[in-house]
Amino acid sequence: MFALLTGPDNAFMSEDGAQRARLEKEDAPMATKATKLLAELKGNVDAWYDGRIDYTAFTARQRASWDAIRAAGPAVEERVLRALRDNLPSPRPVTHAGRA
């Protein structure tokens, strides 16, 4: 059974909710920046696979993208790294079939 919060407990929850909203608002620019940088990384890879750029251009673009990610600060870098980790393909089991 749950009780409705009243008095000081209710005020604490309201304060906590206001703080969460403020943090989310402050976090929005970092999320937007991370999303743009992720799109840039993906665009570099797509251009490489589509043959629109050679390896030298791909390497230069990726270096510039990662330099921008690091320059954006640790919070943005962590968001980018987390997003990349979350989108890794699932591991395939190794069967070693046909090996002596």
NUDOFI-932648 format. One record per atom (N, C-alpha, C): residue number from 0; x, y, z; residue in one letter. Coordinates in steps of 0.2 Angstrom, whole numbers. Each point is the difference from the previous one (the first is absolute). Example, Ala and Ser with C-alpha at 12.3 -4.5 7.8 and 13.67 -1.06 7.14 Angstrom:
2
<atom><i>0</i><X>66</X><Y>-28</Y><Z>39</Z><aa>a</aa></atom>
<atom><i>0</i><X>-4</X><Y>6</Y><Z>0</Z><aa>a</aa></atom>
<atom><i>0</i><X>4</X><Y>6</Y><Z>0</Z><aa>a</aa></atom>
<atom><i>1</i><X>-2</X><Y>5</Y><Z>-4</Z><aa>s</aa></atom>
<atom><i>1</i><X>4</X><Y>6</Y><Z>1</Z><aa>s</aa></atom>
<atom><i>1</i><X>-4</X><Y>5</Y><Z>3</Z><aa>s</aa></atom>
END
This chain:
100
<atom><i>0</i><X>4</X><Y>-6</Y><Z>0</Z><aa>m</aa></atom>
<atom><i>0</i><X>-4</X><Y>6</Y><Z>0</Z><aa>m</aa></atom>
<atom><i>0</i><X>4</X><Y>6</Y><Z>0</Z><aa>m</aa></atom>
<atom><i>1</i><X>-1</X><Y>5</Y><Z>-4</Z><aa>f</aa></atom>
<atom><i>1</i><X>4</X><Y>6</Y><Z>0</Z><aa>f</aa></atom>
<atom><i>1</i><X>-4</X><Y>6</Y><Z>2</Z><aa>f</aa></atom>
<atom><i>2</i><X>4</X><Y>5</Y><Z>4</Z><aa>a</aa></atom>
<atom><i>2</i><X>-4</X><Y>6</Y><Z>2</Z><aa>a</aa></atom>
<atom><i>2</i><X>2</X><Y>5</Y><Z>-4</Z><aa>a</aa></atom>
<atom><i>3</i><X>-4</X><Y>5</Y><Z>-1</Z><aa>l</aa></atom>
<atom><i>3</i><X>1</X><Y>6</Y><Z>-3</Z><aa>l</aa></atom>
<atom><i>3</i><X>5</X><Y>5</Y><Z>4</Z><aa>l</aa></atom>
<atom><i>4</i><X>4</X><Y>3</Y><Z>-3</Z><aa>l</aa></atom>
<atom><i>4</i><X>5</X><Y>4</Y><Z>3</Z><aa>l</aa></atom>
<atom><i>4</i><X>-3</X><Y>7</Y><Z>2</Z><aa>l</aa></atom>
<atom><i>5</i><X>1</X><Y>2</Y><Z>6</Z><aa>t</aa></atom>
<atom><i>5</i><X>-3</X><Y>6</Y><Z>2</Z><aa>t</aa></atom>
<atom><i>5</i><X>5</X><Y>4</Y><Z>4</Z><aa>t</aa></atom>
<atom><i>6</i><X>-1</X><Y>7</Y><Z>1</Z><aa>g</aa></atom>
<atom><i>6</i><X>5</X><Y>4</Y><Z>4</Z><aa>g</aa></atom>
<atom><i>6</i><X>7</X><Y>0</Y><Z>-3</Z><aa>g</aa></atom>
<atom><i>7</i><X>5</X><Y>-1</Y><Z>5</Z><aa>p</aa></atom>
<atom><i>7</i><X>7</X><Y>0</Y><Z>-2</Z><aa>p</aa></atom>
<atom><i>7</i><X>2</X><Y>-5</Y><Z>-5</Z><aa>p</aa></atom>
<atom><i>8</i><X>-3</X><Y>-6</Y><Z>0</Z><aa>d</aa></atom>
<atom><i>8</i><X>2</X><Y>-5</Y><Z>-5</Z><aa>d</aa></atom>
<atom><i>8</i><X>-2</X><Y>2</Y><Z>-7</Z><aa>d</aa></atom>
<atom><i>9</i><X>-6</X><Y>3</Y><Z>0</Z><aa>n</aa></atom>
<atom><i>9</i><X>-3</X><Y>2</Y><Z>-7</Z><aa>n</aa></atom>
<atom><i>9</i><X>4</X><Y>6</Y><Z>-3</Z><aa>n</aa></atom>
<atom><i>10</i><X>3</X><Y>4</Y><Z>5</Z><aa>a</aa></atom>
<atom><i>10</i><X>4</X><Y>6</Y><Z>-2</Z><aa>a</aa></atom>
<atom><i>10</i><X>7</X><Y>-3</Y><Z>-3</Z><aa>a</aa></atom>
<atom><i>11</i><X>2</X><Y>-5</Y><Z>4</Z><aa>f</aa></atom>
<atom><i>11</i><X>7</X><Y>-3</Y><Z>-2</Z><aa>f</aa></atom>
<atom><i>11</i><X>-1</X><Y>-3</Y><Z>-7</Z><aa>f</aa></atom>
<atom><i>12</i><X>-6</X><Y>-3</Y><Z>-2</Z><aa>m</aa></atom>
<atom><i>12</i><X>0</X><Y>-3</Y><Z>-6</Z><aa>m</aa></atom>
<atom><i>12</i><X>-1</X><Y>5</Y><Z>-6</Z><aa>m</aa></atom>
<atom><i>13</i><X>-4</X><Y>6</Y><Z>2</Z><aa>s</aa></atom>
<atom><i>13</i><X>-1</X><Y>5</Y><Z>-5</Z><aa>s</aa></atom>
<atom><i>13</i><X>7</X><Y>3</Y><Z>-1</Z><aa>s</aa></atom>
<atom><i>14</i><X>4</X><Y>1</Y><Z>5</Z><aa>e</aa></atom>
<atom><i>14</i><X>7</X><Y>3</Y><Z>-1</Z><aa>e</aa></atom>
<atom><i>14</i><X>4</X><Y>-4</Y><Z>-4</Z><aa>e</aa></atom>
<atom><i>15</i><X>0</X><Y>-7</Y><Z>1</Z><aa>d</aa></atom>
<atom><i>15</i><X>4</X><Y>-5</Y><Z>-4</Z><aa>d</aa></atom>
<atom><i>15</i><X>-3</X><Y>0</Y><Z>-7</Z><aa>d</aa></atom>
<atom><i>16</i><X>-6</X><Y>1</Y><Z>-1</Z><aa>g</aa></atom>
<atom><i>16</i><X>-3</X><Y>0</Y><Z>-7</Z><aa>g</aa></atom>
<atom><i>16</i><X>3</X><Y>6</Y><Z>-4</Z><aa>g</aa></atom>
<atom><i>17</i><X>0</X><Y>6</Y><Z>4</Z><aa>a</aa></atom>
<atom><i>17</i><X>2</X><Y>6</Y><Z>-3</Z><aa>a</aa></atom>
<atom><i>17</i><X>8</X><Y>0</Y><Z>-2</Z><aa>a</aa></atom>
<atom><i>18</i><X>3</X><Y>-3</Y><Z>5</Z><aa>q</aa></atom>
<atom><i>18</i><X>8</X><Y>-1</Y><Z>-2</Z><aa>q</aa></atom>
<atom><i>18</i><X>1</X><Y>-5</Y><Z>-6</Z><aa>q</aa></atom>
<atom><i>19</i><X>-4</X><Y>-5</Y><Z>0</Z><aa>r</aa></atom>
<atom><i>19</i><X>1</X><Y>-5</Y><Z>-6</Z><aa>r</aa></atom>
<atom><i>19</i><X>-2</X><Y>4</Y><Z>-6</Z><aa>r</aa></atom>
<atom><i>20</i><X>-5</X><Y>4</Y><Z>0</Z><aa>a</aa></atom>
<atom><i>20</i><X>-2</X><Y>4</Y><Z>-6</Z><aa>a</aa></atom>
<atom><i>20</i><X>5</X><Y>5</Y><Z>-2</Z><aa>a</aa></atom>
<atom><i>21</i><X>3</X><Y>3</Y><Z>5</Z><aa>r</aa></atom>
<atom><i>21</i><X>6</X><Y>5</Y><Z>-1</Z><aa>r</aa></atom>
<atom><i>21</i><X>6</X><Y>-4</Y><Z>-3</Z><aa>r</aa></atom>
<atom><i>22</i><X>2</X><Y>-6</Y><Z>2</Z><aa>l</aa></atom>
<atom><i>22</i><X>5</X><Y>-3</Y><Z>-2</Z><aa>l</aa></atom>
<atom><i>22</i><X>-1</X><Y>-3</Y><Z>-7</Z><aa>l</aa></atom>
<atom><i>23</i><X>-6</X><Y>-2</Y><Z>-2</Z><aa>e</aa></atom>
<atom><i>23</i><X>-2</X><Y>-2</Y><Z>-7</Z><aa>e</aa></atom>
<atom><i>23</i><X>1</X><Y>6</Y><Z>-4</Z><aa>e</aa></atom>
<atom><i>24</i><X>-2</X><Y>6</Y><Z>2</Z><aa>k</aa></atom>
<atom><i>24</i><X>0</X><Y>6</Y><Z>-5</Z><aa>k</aa></atom>
<atom><i>24</i><X>7</X><Y>2</Y><Z>-1</Z><aa>k</aa></atom>
<atom><i>25</i><X>5</X><Y>-1</Y><Z>5</Z><aa>e</aa></atom>
<atom><i>25</i><X>7</X><Y>2</Y><Z>0</Z><aa>e</aa></atom>
<atom><i>25</i><X>3</X><Y>-6</Y><Z>-5</Z><aa>e</aa></atom>
<atom><i>26</i><X>-2</X><Y>-6</Y><Z>1</Z><aa>d</aa></atom>
<atom><i>26</i><X>3</X><Y>-5</Y><Z>-4</Z><aa>d</aa></atom>
<atom><i>26</i><X>-2</X><Y>-1</Y><Z>-7</Z><aa>d</aa></atom>
<atom><i>27</i><X>-6</X><Y>4</Y><Z>-2</Z><aa>a</aa></atom>
<atom><i>27</i><X>-2</X><Y>0</Y><Z>-7</Z><aa>a</aa></atom>
<atom><i>27</i><X>5</X><Y>2</Y><Z>-5</Z><aa>a</aa></atom>
<atom><i>28</i><X>4</X><Y>5</Y><Z>1</Z><aa>p</aa></atom>
<atom><i>28</i><X>5</X><Y>2</Y><Z>-5</Z><aa>p</aa></atom>
<atom><i>28</i><X>5</X><Y>-5</Y><Z>-1</Z><aa>p</aa></atom>
<atom><i>29</i><X>2</X><Y>-3</Y><Z>5</Z><aa>m</aa></atom>
<atom><i>29</i><X>5</X><Y>-6</Y><Z>0</Z><aa>m</aa></atom>
<atom><i>29</i><X>-2</X><Y>-5</Y><Z>-4</Z><aa>m</aa></atom>
<atom><i>30</i><X>-7</X><Y>-2</Y><Z>1</Z><aa>a</aa></atom>
<atom><i>30</i><X>-3</X><Y>-6</Y><Z>-4</Z><aa>a</aa></atom>
<atom><i>30</i><X>0</X><Y>2</Y><Z>-7</Z><aa>a</aa></atom>
<atom><i>31</i><X>-2</X><Y>6</Y><Z>-2</Z><aa>t</aa></atom>
<atom><i>31</i><X>0</X><Y>3</Y><Z>-7</Z><aa>t</aa></atom>
<atom><i>31</i><X>7</X><Y>0</Y><Z>-3</Z><aa>t</aa></atom>
<atom><i>32</i><X>5</X><Y>2</Y><Z>4</Z><aa>k</aa></atom>
<atom><i>32</i><X>7</X><Y>0</Y><Z>-3</Z><aa>k</aa></atom>
<atom><i>32</i><X>2</X><Y>-7</Y><Z>-1</Z><aa>k</aa></atom>
<atom><i>33</i><X>-1</X><Y>-5</Y><Z>4</Z><aa>a</aa></atom>
<atom><i>33</i><X>2</X><Y>-7</Y><Z>0</Z><aa>a</aa></atom>
<atom><i>33</i><X>-4</X><Y>-3</Y><Z>-6</Z><aa>a</aa></atom>
<atom><i>34</i><X>-6</X><Y>2</Y><Z>-1</Z><aa>t</aa></atom>
<atom><i>34</i><X>-4</X><Y>-3</Y><Z>-6</Z><aa>t</aa></atom>
<atom><i>34</i><X>3</X><Y>2</Y><Z>-7</Z><aa>t</aa></atom>
<atom><i>35</i><X>2</X><Y>7</Y><Z>0</Z><aa>k</aa></atom>
<atom><i>35</i><X>3</X><Y>2</Y><Z>-6</Z><aa>k</aa></atom>
<atom><i>35</i><X>7</X><Y>-3</Y><Z>-1</Z><aa>k</aa></atom>
<atom><i>36</i><X>4</X><Y>-1</Y><Z>5</Z><aa>l</aa></atom>
<atom><i>36</i><X>6</X><Y>-3</Y><Z>-1</Z><aa>l</aa></atom>
<atom><i>36</i><X>-1</X><Y>-7</Y><Z>-2</Z><aa>l</aa></atom>
<atom><i>37</i><X>-4</X><Y>-4</Y><Z>3</Z><aa>l</aa></atom>
<atom><i>37</i><X>-2</X><Y>-7</Y><Z>-2</Z><aa>l</aa></atom>
<atom><i>37</i><X>-2</X><Y>0</Y><Z>-8</Z><aa>l</aa></atom>
<atom><i>38</i><X>-4</X><Y>5</Y><Z>-2</Z><aa>a</aa></atom>
<atom><i>38</i><X>-2</X><Y>0</Y><Z>-7</Z><aa>a</aa></atom>
<atom><i>38</i><X>6</X><Y>1</Y><Z>-4</Z><aa>a</aa></atom>
<atom><i>39</i><X>5</X><Y>4</Y><Z>2</Z><aa>e</aa></atom>
<atom><i>39</i><X>6</X><Y>2</Y><Z>-4</Z><aa>e</aa></atom>
<atom><i>39</i><X>4</X><Y>-6</Y><Z>-1</Z><aa>e</aa></atom>
<atom><i>40</i><X>1</X><Y>-4</Y><Z>6</Z><aa>l</aa></atom>
<atom><i>40</i><X>4</X><Y>-7</Y><Z>0</Z><aa>l</aa></atom>
<atom><i>40</i><X>-4</X><Y>-4</Y><Z>-5</Z><aa>l</aa></atom>
<atom><i>41</i><X>-6</X><Y>-1</Y><Z>0</Z><aa>k</aa></atom>
<atom><i>41</i><X>-4</X><Y>-5</Y><Z>-4</Z><aa>k</aa></atom>
<atom><i>41</i><X>1</X><Y>3</Y><Z>-8</Z><aa>k</aa></atom>
<atom><i>42</i><X>0</X><Y>6</Y><Z>-1</Z><aa>g</aa></atom>
<atom><i>42</i><X>0</X><Y>3</Y><Z>-6</Z><aa>g</aa></atom>
<atom><i>42</i><X>7</X><Y>-2</Y><Z>-3</Z><aa>g</aa></atom>
<atom><i>43</i><X>5</X><Y>1</Y><Z>4</Z><aa>n</aa></atom>
<atom><i>43</i><X>7</X><Y>-2</Y><Z>-2</Z><aa>n</aa></atom>
<atom><i>43</i><X>0</X><Y>-7</Y><Z>-3</Z><aa>n</aa></atom>
<atom><i>44</i><X>-2</X><Y>-5</Y><Z>5</Z><aa>v</aa></atom>
<atom><i>44</i><X>0</X><Y>-7</Y><Z>-2</Z><aa>v</aa></atom>
<atom><i>44</i><X>-4</X><Y>-1</Y><Z>-6</Z><aa>v</aa></atom>
<atom><i>45</i><X>-6</X><Y>3</Y><Z>-1</Z><aa>d</aa></atom>
<atom><i>45</i><X>-4</X><Y>-1</Y><Z>-6</Z><aa>d</aa></atom>
<atom><i>45</i><X>3</X><Y>2</Y><Z>-6</Z><aa>d</aa></atom>
<atom><i>46</i><X>4</X><Y>6</Y><Z>0</Z><aa>a</aa></atom>
<atom><i>46</i><X>3</X><Y>2</Y><Z>-6</Z><aa>a</aa></atom>
<atom><i>46</i><X>6</X><Y>-4</Y><Z>-2</Z><aa>a</aa></atom>
<atom><i>47</i><X>3</X><Y>-3</Y><Z>5</Z><aa>w</aa></atom>
<atom><i>47</i><X>6</X><Y>-5</Y><Z>-1</Z><aa>w</aa></atom>
<atom><i>47</i><X>-3</X><Y>-6</Y><Z>-3</Z><aa>w</aa></atom>
<atom><i>48</i><X>-6</X><Y>-3</Y><Z>3</Z><aa>y</aa></atom>
<atom><i>48</i><X>-2</X><Y>-6</Y><Z>-3</Z><aa>y</aa></atom>
<atom><i>48</i><X>-3</X><Y>1</Y><Z>-7</Z><aa>y</aa></atom>
<atom><i>49</i><X>-3</X><Y>6</Y><Z>-1</Z><aa>d</aa></atom>
<atom><i>49</i><X>-3</X><Y>2</Y><Z>-7</Z><aa>d</aa></atom>
<atom><i>49</i><X>5</X><Y>1</Y><Z>-5</Z><aa>d</aa></atom>
<atom><i>50</i><X>6</X><Y>1</Y><Z>2</Z><aa>g</aa></atom>
<atom><i>50</i><X>6</X><Y>2</Y><Z>-5</Z><aa>g</aa></atom>
<atom><i>50</i><X>0</X><Y>7</Y><Z>-2</Z><aa>g</aa></atom>
<atom><i>51</i><X>-3</X><Y>4</Y><Z>4</Z><aa>r</aa></atom>
<atom><i>51</i><X>0</X><Y>8</Y><Z>-1</Z><aa>r</aa></atom>
<atom><i>51</i><X>7</X><Y>3</Y><Z>2</Z><aa>r</aa></atom>
<atom><i>52</i><X>3</X><Y>-3</Y><Z>5</Z><aa>i</aa></atom>
<atom><i>52</i><X>6</X><Y>2</Y><Z>2</Z><aa>i</aa></atom>
<atom><i>52</i><X>5</X><Y>-6</Y><Z>1</Z><aa>i</aa></atom>
<atom><i>53</i><X>7</X><Y>2</Y><Z>-1</Z><aa>d</aa></atom>
<atom><i>53</i><X>5</X><Y>-5</Y><Z>1</Z><aa>d</aa></atom>
<atom><i>53</i><X>2</X><Y>-1</Y><Z>7</Z><aa>d</aa></atom>
<atom><i>54</i><X>4</X><Y>-5</Y><Z>2</Z><aa>y</aa></atom>
<atom><i>54</i><X>2</X><Y>-1</Y><Z>6</Z><aa>y</aa></atom>
<atom><i>54</i><X>4</X><Y>6</Y><Z>4</Z><aa>y</aa></atom>
<atom><i>55</i><X>4</X><Y>3</Y><Z>-4</Z><aa>t</aa></atom>
<atom><i>55</i><X>3</X><Y>6</Y><Z>3</Z><aa>t</aa></atom>
<atom><i>55</i><X>-5</X><Y>6</Y><Z>2</Z><aa>t</aa></atom>
<atom><i>56</i><X>-5</X><Y>1</Y><Z>-4</Z><aa>a</aa></atom>
<atom><i>56</i><X>-5</X><Y>5</Y><Z>2</Z><aa>a</aa></atom>
<atom><i>56</i><X>-4</X><Y>-3</Y><Z>6</Z><aa>a</aa></atom>
<atom><i>57</i><X>-2</X><Y>-6</Y><Z>0</Z><aa>f</aa></atom>
<atom><i>57</i><X>-4</X><Y>-3</Y><Z>5</Z><aa>f</aa></atom>
<atom><i>57</i><X>4</X><Y>0</Y><Z>7</Z><aa>f</aa></atom>
<atom><i>58</i><X>7</X><Y>-1</Y><Z>0</Z><aa>t</aa></atom>
<atom><i>58</i><X>4</X><Y>1</Y><Z>6</Z><aa>t</aa></atom>
<atom><i>58</i><X>0</X><Y>7</Y><Z>2</Z><aa>t</aa></atom>
<atom><i>59</i><X>1</X><Y>4</Y><Z>-4</Z><aa>a</aa></atom>
<atom><i>59</i><X>0</X><Y>8</Y><Z>1</Z><aa>a</aa></atom>
<atom><i>59</i><X>-7</X><Y>2</Y><Z>3</Z><aa>a</aa></atom>
<atom><i>60</i><X>-5</X><Y>-2</Y><Z>-3</Z><aa>r</aa></atom>
<atom><i>60</i><X>-7</X><Y>1</Y><Z>3</Z><aa>r</aa></atom>
<atom><i>60</i><X>-1</X><Y>-3</Y><Z>7</Z><aa>r</aa></atom>
<atom><i>61</i><X>2</X><Y>-6</Y><Z>1</Z><aa>q</aa></atom>
<atom><i>61</i><X>-2</X><Y>-3</Y><Z>6</Z><aa>q</aa></atom>
<atom><i>61</i><X>5</X><Y>3</Y><Z>6</Z><aa>q</aa></atom>
<atom><i>62</i><X>6</X><Y>2</Y><Z>-2</Z><aa>r</aa></atom>
<atom><i>62</i><X>4</X><Y>3</Y><Z>5</Z><aa>r</aa></atom>
<atom><i>62</i><X>-3</X><Y>7</Y><Z>2</Z><aa>r</aa></atom>
<atom><i>63</i><X>-2</X><Y>4</Y><Z>-5</Z><aa>a</aa></atom>
<atom><i>63</i><X>-3</X><Y>6</Y><Z>1</Z><aa>a</aa></atom>
<atom><i>63</i><X>-7</X><Y>-1</Y><Z>4</Z><aa>a</aa></atom>
<atom><i>64</i><X>-4</X><Y>-5</Y><Z>-1</Z><aa>s</aa></atom>
<atom><i>64</i><X>-6</X><Y>-1</Y><Z>4</Z><aa>s</aa></atom>
<atom><i>64</i><X>2</X><Y>-2</Y><Z>7</Z><aa>s</aa></atom>
<atom><i>65</i><X>5</X><Y>-4</Y><Z>1</Z><aa>w</aa></atom>
<atom><i>65</i><X>2</X><Y>-2</Y><Z>7</Z><aa>w</aa></atom>
<atom><i>65</i><X>3</X><Y>6</Y><Z>4</Z><aa>w</aa></atom>
<atom><i>66</i><X>4</X><Y>4</Y><Z>-4</Z><aa>d</aa></atom>
<atom><i>66</i><X>2</X><Y>6</Y><Z>3</Z><aa>d</aa></atom>
<atom><i>66</i><X>-5</X><Y>5</Y><Z>3</Z><aa>d</aa></atom>
<atom><i>67</i><X>-6</X><Y>0</Y><Z>-4</Z><aa>a</aa></atom>
<atom><i>67</i><X>-5</X><Y>4</Y><Z>1</Z><aa>a</aa></atom>
<atom><i>67</i><X>-4</X><Y>-3</Y><Z>6</Z><aa>a</aa></atom>
<atom><i>68</i><X>-1</X><Y>-6</Y><Z>0</Z><aa>i</aa></atom>
<atom><i>68</i><X>-3</X><Y>-4</Y><Z>6</Z><aa>i</aa></atom>
<atom><i>68</i><X>4</X><Y>1</Y><Z>6</Z><aa>i</aa></atom>
<atom><i>69</i><X>6</X><Y>0</Y><Z>0</Z><aa>r</aa></atom>
<atom><i>69</i><X>4</X><Y>1</Y><Z>6</Z><aa>r</aa></atom>
<atom><i>69</i><X>0</X><Y>7</Y><Z>2</Z><aa>r</aa></atom>
<atom><i>70</i><X>0</X><Y>5</Y><Z>-4</Z><aa>a</aa></atom>
<atom><i>70</i><X>0</X><Y>7</Y><Z>1</Z><aa>a</aa></atom>
<atom><i>70</i><X>-7</X><Y>2</Y><Z>3</Z><aa>a</aa></atom>
<atom><i>71</i><X>-5</X><Y>-4</Y><Z>-1</Z><aa>a</aa></atom>
<atom><i>71</i><X>-7</X><Y>2</Y><Z>2</Z><aa>a</aa></atom>
<atom><i>71</i><X>-1</X><Y>-2</Y><Z>8</Z><aa>a</aa></atom>
<atom><i>72</i><X>5</X><Y>-3</Y><Z>2</Z><aa>g</aa></atom>
<atom><i>72</i><X>0</X><Y>-2</Y><Z>8</Z><aa>g</aa></atom>
<atom><i>72</i><X>-1</X><Y>-7</Y><Z>1</Z><aa>g</aa></atom>
<atom><i>73</i><X>1</X><Y>-2</Y><Z>7</Z><aa>p</aa></atom>
<atom><i>73</i><X>-1</X><Y>-7</Y><Z>2</Z><aa>p</aa></atom>
<atom><i>73</i><X>-7</X><Y>-2</Y><Z>0</Z><aa>p</aa></atom>
<atom><i>74</i><X>-5</X><Y>4</Y><Z>1</Z><aa>a</aa></atom>
<atom><i>74</i><X>-7</X><Y>-2</Y><Z>0</Z><aa>a</aa></atom>
<atom><i>74</i><X>-2</X><Y>-2</Y><Z>-7</Z><aa>a</aa></atom>
<atom><i>75</i><X>2</X><Y>4</Y><Z>-5</Z><aa>v</aa></atom>
<atom><i>75</i><X>-2</X><Y>-1</Y><Z>-7</Z><aa>v</aa></atom>
<atom><i>75</i><X>4</X><Y>-7</Y><Z>-2</Z><aa>v</aa></atom>
<atom><i>76</i><X>6</X><Y>0</Y><Z>1</Z><aa>e</aa></atom>
<atom><i>76</i><X>4</X><Y>-6</Y><Z>-2</Z><aa>e</aa></atom>
<atom><i>76</i><X>-3</X><Y>-6</Y><Z>3</Z><aa>e</aa></atom>
<atom><i>77</i><X>-2</X><Y>0</Y><Z>7</Z><aa>e</aa></atom>
<atom><i>77</i><X>-3</X><Y>-6</Y><Z>3</Z><aa>e</aa></atom>
<atom><i>77</i><X>-6</X><Y>-2</Y><Z>-4</Z><aa>e</aa></atom>
<atom><i>78</i><X>-4</X><Y>5</Y><Z>-2</Z><aa>r</aa></atom>
<atom><i>78</i><X>-7</X><Y>-1</Y><Z>-3</Z><aa>r</aa></atom>
<atom><i>78</i><X>2</X><Y>-4</Y><Z>-7</Z><aa>r</aa></atom>
<atom><i>79</i><X>5</X><Y>3</Y><Z>-3</Z><aa>v</aa></atom>
<atom><i>79</i><X>1</X><Y>-3</Y><Z>-7</Z><aa>v</aa></atom>
<atom><i>79</i><X>3</X><Y>-7</Y><Z>1</Z><aa>v</aa></atom>
<atom><i>80</i><X>4</X><Y>-1</Y><Z>5</Z><aa>l</aa></atom>
<atom><i>80</i><X>3</X><Y>-7</Y><Z>1</Z><aa>l</aa></atom>
<atom><i>80</i><X>-5</X><Y>-5</Y><Z>2</Z><aa>l</aa></atom>
<atom><i>81</i><X>-5</X><Y>3</Y><Z>4</Z><aa>r</aa></atom>
<atom><i>81</i><X>-5</X><Y>-5</Y><Z>3</Z><aa>r</aa></atom>
<atom><i>81</i><X>-5</X><Y>-2</Y><Z>-6</Z><aa>r</aa></atom>
<atom><i>82</i><X>-1</X><Y>5</Y><Z>-5</Z><aa>a</aa></atom>
<atom><i>82</i><X>-5</X><Y>-1</Y><Z>-5</Z><aa>a</aa></atom>
<atom><i>82</i><X>4</X><Y>-5</Y><Z>-5</Z><aa>a</aa></atom>
<atom><i>83</i><X>6</X><Y>1</Y><Z>-1</Z><aa>l</aa></atom>
<atom><i>83</i><X>4</X><Y>-5</Y><Z>-4</Z><aa>l</aa></atom>
<atom><i>83</i><X>0</X><Y>-7</Y><Z>3</Z><aa>l</aa></atom>
<atom><i>84</i><X>1</X><Y>0</Y><Z>6</Z><aa>r</aa></atom>
<atom><i>84</i><X>0</X><Y>-7</Y><Z>3</Z><aa>r</aa></atom>
<atom><i>84</i><X>-7</X><Y>-3</Y><Z>0</Z><aa>r</aa></atom>
<atom><i>85</i><X>-5</X><Y>4</Y><Z>1</Z><aa>d</aa></atom>
<atom><i>85</i><X>-7</X><Y>-3</Y><Z>0</Z><aa>d</aa></atom>
<atom><i>85</i><X>-2</X><Y>-2</Y><Z>-7</Z><aa>d</aa></atom>
<atom><i>86</i><X>3</X><Y>2</Y><Z>-5</Z><aa>n</aa></atom>
<atom><i>86</i><X>-1</X><Y>-2</Y><Z>-7</Z><aa>n</aa></atom>
<atom><i>86</i><X>4</X><Y>-5</Y><Z>-3</Z><aa>n</aa></atom>
<atom><i>87</i><X>5</X><Y>-3</Y><Z>4</Z><aa>l</aa></atom>
<atom><i>87</i><X>4</X><Y>-5</Y><Z>-3</Z><aa>l</aa></atom>
<atom><i>87</i><X>-4</X><Y>-6</Y><Z>-2</Z><aa>l</aa></atom>
<atom><i>88</i><X>2</X><Y>-4</Y><Z>-5</Z><aa>p</aa></atom>
<atom><i>88</i><X>-4</X><Y>-6</Y><Z>-2</Z><aa>p</aa></atom>
<atom><i>88</i><X>1</X><Y>-5</Y><Z>6</Z><aa>p</aa></atom>
<atom><i>89</i><X>-5</X><Y>-5</Y><Z>1</Z><aa>s</aa></atom>
<atom><i>89</i><X>1</X><Y>-5</Y><Z>5</Z><aa>s</aa></atom>
<atom><i>89</i><X>6</X><Y>-5</Y><Z>-2</Z><aa>s</aa></atom>
<atom><i>90</i><X>3</X><Y>-2</Y><Z>4</Z><aa>p</aa></atom>
<atom><i>90</i><X>6</X><Y>-5</Y><Z>-1</Z><aa>p</aa></atom>
<atom><i>90</i><X>-3</X><Y>-6</Y><Z>-3</Z><aa>p</aa></atom>
<atom><i>91</i><X>4</X><Y>-3</Y><Z>-5</Z><aa>r</aa></atom>
<atom><i>91</i><X>-2</X><Y>-6</Y><Z>-3</Z><aa>r</aa></atom>
<atom><i>91</i><X>5</X><Y>-6</Y><Z>3</Z><aa>r</aa></atom>
<atom><i>92</i><X>-3</X><Y>-5</Y><Z>1</Z><aa>p</aa></atom>
<atom><i>92</i><X>4</X><Y>-6</Y><Z>3</Z><aa>p</aa></atom>
<atom><i>92</i><X>5</X><Y>-2</Y><Z>-5</Z><aa>p</aa></atom>
<atom><i>93</i><X>5</X><Y>-2</Y><Z>3</Z><aa>v</aa></atom>
<atom><i>93</i><X>6</X><Y>-3</Y><Z>-4</Z><aa>v</aa></atom>
<atom><i>93</i><X>-1</X><Y>-7</Y><Z>0</Z><aa>v</aa></atom>
<atom><i>94</i><X>-1</X><Y>-4</Y><Z>-6</Z><aa>t</aa></atom>
<atom><i>94</i><X>-1</X><Y>-7</Y><Z>1</Z><aa>t</aa></atom>
<atom><i>94</i><X>7</X><Y>-4</Y><Z>-2</Z><aa>t</aa></atom>
<atom><i>95</i><X>5</X><Y>4</Y><Z>-3</Z><aa>h</aa></atom>
<atom><i>95</i><X>6</X><Y>-3</Y><Z>-2</Z><aa>h</aa></atom>
<atom><i>95</i><X>-1</X><Y>-7</Y><Z>-5</Z><aa>h</aa></atom>
<atom><i>96</i><X>-6</X><Y>0</Y><Z>-3</Z><aa>a</aa></atom>
<atom><i>96</i><X>-1</X><Y>-5</Y><Z>-5</Z><aa>a</aa></atom>
<atom><i>96</i><X>5</X><Y>-1</Y><Z>-5</Z><aa>a</aa></atom>
<atom><i>97</i><X>2</X><Y>-6</Y><Z>-2</Z><aa>g</aa></atom>
<atom><i>97</i><X>5</X><Y>-1</Y><Z>-5</Z><aa>g</aa></atom>
<atom><i>97</i><X>7</X><Y>1</Y><Z>2</Z><aa>g</aa></atom>
<atom><i>98</i><X>1</X><Y>2</Y><Z>6</Z><aa>r</aa></atom>
<atom><i>98</i><X>7</X><Y>0</Y><Z>2</Z><aa>r</aa></atom>
<atom><i>98</i><X>3</X><Y>-6</Y><Z>3</Z><aa>r</aa></atom>
<atom><i>99</i><X>6</X><Y>-1</Y><Z>-1</Z><aa>a</aa></atom>
<atom><i>99</i><X>4</X><Y>-6</Y><Z>2</Z><aa>a</aa></atom>
<atom><i>99</i><X>1</X><Y>0</Y><Z>7</Z><aa>a</aa></atom>
END
